[in-house]
């Protein structure tokens, strides 16, 4: 048996250019430089930096420096090629821990004891081994659970805008998310890219004070951290999620915020490499790059665990046709859209139901998953809300007096829907359905919808089967008082007159 001598990596002083976050190295004397290979960089003052090979050509290699190139020059900088791609130490003890954007612990609890060391780029998921996403993930948010259900193994992005409450929504989902079932292990991997110190403090304090941190692994890249670090942060998070899901049999929800900051970092690197820009200056390969992140969600045959993704992105100028939301929409299975109009009304969360879509919703709802009436009641509520929104525009032109009695009820439903269903407290964790043995539970998402639908008589609910109506329609919840509809929620009578809600 041959005795193999461990080869110590050599240092090369062959840097020929430093530009932006990149350095260009002459590699004629270096054997087999790999794409994605990790390197150590020693500056003239002895400081050790870290980088990764971004492009490997015959005579030169382009290296991205994670800490930035400040203080580096072409004369005194030395490079050491380590012969392996970037990896992260993973362990089930990572739950409850906080790491920086490069995977280093920052919670003063010391280093983790690794159970395994894994390449952050992950392994391609064999298409033949993929299982179709199914089964319900409860976020506690009615507009998601009831109208655009999240399914295990799905990737469902949230499209937001500058100044909207997507950070609060992300924190609320991370705290409340769960899978239903007594023996199901669940975890959240939360990766924040380009956030401010104030936002980082908000996330950490919210998770710690609620007790949710024990089920969360948090990675954070701050706005003043090197932009190049944002490229690896989501990959570190997803590698951790895959380990917990496919080796520890856990159901893992990965929340990535803000993917717009990630794409801007991608554009910065592309510009430094002097590549031909695509739409709005973003690199032409951005679709492929995003797919290497989003496609790491799913279920694998023979594995109990699942990886579900909620990427969050802010649309520049609220433009849903911008390259980032546009390409994200092509790769993912739907979208949750936050509406500025709802936000201006003071509604939280400002989820605009009409442009939202969960393409896999039908796989995660129904008898044995949520409840058998889920699809029918959601379809009926969506149709009436859309009609009510159209009636608002009509009232602005012709006035309320031109509406028929039915139109007034539909308009009332639309207003009640926004004020009682979409509107939800930050600490309000709503279950999907209540125990109907004692009647409908007005604090549960589906039961709340039934209460609202009872504003209209049975014969107007044409998207719901008669058998379902007989079982769930709350006959005793409707009443008339001086020509006004009254509506009971949570045991209290609320005046739902047209005058109050237009």
C-alpha positions, 0 to 999 in steps of 0.5 A, a space after each residue: 500500500 502506497 504512503 501518500 504524502 499530504 501536499 501543502 498548498 503553495 503560495 503564489 505571488 502572481 496577482 496581475 490585477 485588482 479590480 472591485 471585489 475581484 483579483 486576477 491571478 496568473 496561473 501558468 505555474 498552478 496545476 488544475 485550478 478548479 472553478 469554485 475552488 477556495 483560496 486563501 489570500 495573504 495581504 502585504 500586512 499579513 492579513 488572511 482573506 478568503 476567496 473563491 475561483 470565479 473563472 478558471 482559464 488556461 493562463 489566468 483565474 479570476 477570484 472573488 474576495 469575500 472580505 473585499 479587496 481593500 489593502 490588496 495590491 499586485 506586488 505583496 499579495 500572495 495566493 494559496 489554492 486549497 484544492 477544494 470547493 467551499 464547504 460548511 460544517 453542519 450539525 443538528 446543534 445549529 438549531 438555535 444558533 446565529 451565523 454571519 453571511 459566511 457561516 461563522 457563529 456570531 452568537 457568542 456560543 462558540 463554534 459548532 461541533 460538526 457532524 459533517 462537512 458539505 459543499 455549499 453548492 449542493 448536489 443536483 436533485 435527480 429528477 426521477 427521484 423528485 416527488 411531487 410537493 404535497 401536504 400542508 404547511 401552516 404559516 398562521 397567516 389567513 391569506 396564505 393558508 386559506 387562499 394561497 396555501 403553501 405545500 411541503 417541497 414548494 417554492 413560493 416567493 413573496 413579492 414586496 416593495 420598498 417600505 412595505 412590511 415584508 420583514 415583519 411578515 417574514 419574522 411572523 412566518 418564521 415564528 408561526 410556521 409548522 406542519 400538522 402532525 404529532 410526530 413531525 420534526 420541523 425547523 426554519 432556516 432563515 437567511 437575511 442578505 444586505 439587511 441593516 443592523 436595525 433589521 438584524 436586531 429586530 429579527 434576533 430579538 423577535 425570535 429570541 423573545 418568542 422562543 422560536 429561536 430554538 427551531 431556527 438556524 439564522 444566517 445574516 449578511 449586513 448591508 455593510 458586509 462585503 456584497 460578495 458575501 451575499 452570493 454565498 449566504 443563501 447557499 450556506 442556508 440551503 446546504 444546512 436545510 438539506 442536511 436537516 431535511 434529508 439526513 435528519 428527517 426534518 421538514 425545513 422551511 427556508 426563508 430568504 430575504 432579500 433576493 433583490 440584494 442578492 441579485 444586485 450583488 450578482 450584478 456588481 460582480 458581473 460589472 467588475 468582470 466586464 461582462 456584457 450586461 442583460 436587462 437593466 444591467 443584470 447578467 444574462 445568466 441570472 435566470 440560471 443562477 437563481 434556479 441553482 437556489 430555487 430548485 434546491 427545494 423539494 421532496 426526494 423519494 425515500 427521504 422523510 424530510 422536505 425543503 420548502 422555500 419562501 424567497 422574499 424580494 422587493 420589486 424596484 418601483 413596485 414593478 412586477 415586470 422587473 427582471 428579478 420578480 419576472 425571472 423568479 416567477 418563471 422558476 417558482 410555483 406562484 407568488 404572494 404579492 404585497 399591495 401598497 394600496 392595502 398598506 396605505 389603508 393600514 392593513 397588515 399584512 398587506 397581502 393583495 389576494 387577487 394577483 397572488 397564486 399558489 400553483 400547488 395549492 390543490 396538492 396540500 388541501 382537502 380532506 385529511 390535510 386541511 378540510 374537505 370544504 377548503 377549495 370550494 370556500 376559497 374559490 367562492 371568497 376569491 370570486 366575490 372579493 374580485 367582484 367587490 373590487 370591481 364594484 368599488 370602481 363602479 361606485 366611484 363613477 355612478 355612486 352607491 345608489 346605482 347598485 342593486 341589493 345584491 351588489 351592495 352585499 358583494 361590496 360589503 363582503 369585499 370590505 369585510 374580507 379586507 378588514 376582518 380576514 386580510 387584516 391580522 395581528 402580528 401575534 395572531 397565529 390562526 389555525 386553518 380550521 376549528 373543531 366543527 363539533 361545537 359550531 364554527 370557530 371564528 378564530 380559524 381561517 376557514 371558519 372565518 371565511 364561512 362567517 363572511 360568506 354568510 353575508 350573502 344568501 345561500 343561492 348566491 354562493 354558486 361555487 360551493 356544492 349544496 352538500 357543503 353548504 348544508 354542513 357549514 353555512 352558518 344559518 344563525 349568523 345572519 340577521 337584519 336590523 333596520 335595513 343593515 346587515 349584521 355579522 357575528 365574529 368572535 361572539 360579537 355583533 359587528 355593524 357591516 353597513 355599506 356606509 361604514 365600509 365604503 
